[in-house]
């Protein structure tokens, strides 16, 4: 947020639920210190500390099990980036199948454009493969940029 002549940040931090308030606050202080070092113009960081959700157990499905999902992801990624995804992985969790997709974009591309592209890829994949429980699209700078 831009407030007056400075900036403030809000975030949620998830830490193990068994930690005490003091332990969780120490973790958040280290995160906040790292953020402030990277973004010195921040005046204040407000953090809501939450316990981590229960961890899902997952398995890696076989290539045959995800062939149609992979094809939909590759097609959507090519449509929105002009190239194949850098990496595609799948996990079958208790919530269902999760697609983990890494795409490369020009390093100098504005983040808002990259975020829009990632959202478009996710939307197309969800439309084509509604059985997927989640689609996570990670954007990375292209090494040739």
N, C-alpha and C positions, 0 to 999 in steps of 0.2 A: 504494500500500500504506500502511496505517496502521501505523506502527512506534513503539511507546512513546507519546511525546507529540507526534509529528509525522508527516508524510507523505513518501513517496518515490514516484517515478515511474520506470517503465521504458519504453523505446521503441526502435524500430528506425528508423534514419535511412539512407535510400538516397541515395548521392551518385555522381557520375560515376566509373566505375572507373579512369579514368586519373589521378585525383588522388592526391597523396601522402598519407601519414598526417597530416602537418602541415596540408595544405590541407583535408582532410576534417574534421579536428579543429576547425579554425577555423570551418567551416560549422556544425558541431554546436554549438560554443560560442555562436554567434549564435542558433541555435534554442533552446538551453537558456536563454540570457539572456531571450529573449522569453517563454518559458514561465514562468520565475520571476517576471518582471514582471507577468504576467497572473494567476499563482497564487502569491502571496508565501508562503503557508503551506507550500509544498514545501521540505523540507529538502535533499533530494538528488535528482538526476536521473541515472539510469544509462542510457547510450545504447550500443546495439550498432550500429556503423557497417558498412554493407554496400555493395557496388558496385551501381549501378543495373543492372537487366536490360537486355538488348538492346532497343532501341526497335522496337515493331511499326510497320509501315506500315499505314495504314488508309485507307478511302475511305468517303464518305457514300453509303449506299444511297438509291435513289429512294423517294419516298412509296409507290408501288405495291408495291415490294419488302418494305416493312415494315408494310403495312396491318394484317395479322392480329396482328403483334406489338404494334403500337400499341393496337389494340382490347383485347387482353388486359391491357395495362398500365393503360389508362384504367379498365377495369372493376375491376381489383384495387385501384387507388388510390381510386376512389369507394367501394368496399366498406369499406376500412379508414380512410378519412379523411373521407368524406362529400362530397368534391369532386374535381374533375379534377386531374390533375397540373399543376404550374406549367409544366413543360417536359419534353419527351421527345425525345431524340436517339438516333441509332443510328450505329454505326461498324462497318464490316466490316474486321476485323483479320486478321492471319495466323492467329490462334487461333479465329476465327469471329466471328459477329455479337455485338456488345456493345450493351446497352440502357443509356442514361444517363438517369435519371429524377430530376426535382426535384419534391418535394412540399412543400406548406406546411402547417404545424401551428401550433396556438396558441403564441404566444411564451412563455407561462407554463407550458406543459406540461412535466412532468418529463422529463428526457433519457431515463431508462430506459423511459418509456412511448413516447416518440418512436422510440427504437431498436427497441422491440418492433413498432411499427407498420411501420417500414421493413422489418424482417425478414419480417413477414407479407406485405407487398406483394411482396417479392422471392420468397418461397416460393410464393405463388400464381402469379406470373408464370412461375417455373421449372416449376411443375407443368403449366401450360397451354401453355407454349412451351419444351419441353425442348431444342429445337435451339439456343437462345441460348447462347453461350459464357459470357456473364457478364451480370448485372443489377446495376447500381449505383444504389442509391436514396439520394439526398441529401435530408436534411431541412432545411428553412429556416423561420424564423419568419414567420407570416402577418403582412402589414402592417396588417391590421385588428385584430390582437390587442393 
